[in-house]
């Protein structure tokens, strides 16, 4: 009996030593290493766009991004006659490059009104953890857009009439591994509007969210209420432009992000989808759309030497 | 009597478990610490090769400690320290595969097999086997890693090359990219304790 207890005691004593020794070494490693003061939070959103609006993400430095945006015709617009909206689809192609980690510049072309655009996206603050961390990512985004339709009315025009601009500030936070939110105050400027009492400057406050369903798929939603929407249509039947509302999914595969969604906005350059959306969800003016992005590493980072 | 015995025995076994969780008790004295070999700039590279794509990532923020008297060792690898050539790949590695938000570090702790302190004090290269617990993606596996030790400035440098299978550590590779990621990933390690 006494022997048994002695044995047990021996096992007990040696187990202390065994458990402690290696934990000690890991503990020692951590003791001397100060926690990083600032560590950026990555992948607040998966793509550079939430759906139509900008996310706080930029392409990585040295990376060129090609995007194809596509919106099929509306369900309410002779959907089957137009072969599921394929016959009257809108498309925008864009190419951008990030020379440094805080800036991306690029250009695009949308089929709607044959519009060219140039844009710059710049990171002001980055959400980060640690003692010197910051709770939000703040990113600015500005576009200049010029439509190039031929004048058909025989009247004299100024070229400046073709130009529209947008400026946005994306304030975003990743609240958890699964959930991120962006609030985007936006200003859209039209050099020329339809009627004298339409606003040249439309203000909208956008909300965009991402909820990760699994490692590769997330659910995204976006709503851009305008504070002073313009109106359209003939005298006596004026209607107010709608707020853009979009719902969809991000799907990731290797070098691509696919975004598949439904939206009531058909325009693809920023001024048109933010402030010139006539479509109403309730009337079936819903467009199925997708965004595809493909990245190319132009300048790879230098790997540390061994 | 029986009840007393049961209580006594369970108390004896419970104690070390509790004890092990108190970090301050029995910690190493400063003088003993000085004798340990240590580095914070060890280097880990992994390489995955398939006919479709080669993937390489490098990390030089690895820390390691080795007790030359007892032959015990620990390596700690911050997952976010891996640098890839393609930024998107690096993001996927952290977000989807290693989940570095949840599991920020990988580690390998254990003891040198058939350890003899004399092996570390020679002048020529020595082959050793590190036996211990590999923790990646929050999952553990017992592994034996053959290494080569080169004596250097009274301390030494350890180099190793071995294979790791992602599935052993609960890292799922989706079928869409299965042909781009090797079944076993080659890992090279270099820890220079004298550097």
Interface residues (C-beta under 8 A of the other chain):
Chain A: X8 X9 X12 X15 X16 X19 X20 X21 X22 X23 X24 X25 X26 X27 X28 X29 X30 X32 X33 X39 X42 X43 X59 X60 X61 X62 X63 X177 X215 X216 X252 X253 X254 X255 X295 X297 X300 X301 X303 X304 X305 X306
Chain B: X9 X12 X13 X15 X16 X17 X19 X20 X23 X26 X27 X28 X33 X36 X38 X40 X43 X45 X56 X57 X58 X59 X60 X63 X64 X65 X67 X70 X72 X73 X74 X76 X80 X83 X85 X86 X87 X88 X91 X92 X94 X95 X96 X101 X102 X107 X109 X110 X111 X132 X133 X172 X174 X176 X177 X180 X188 X190
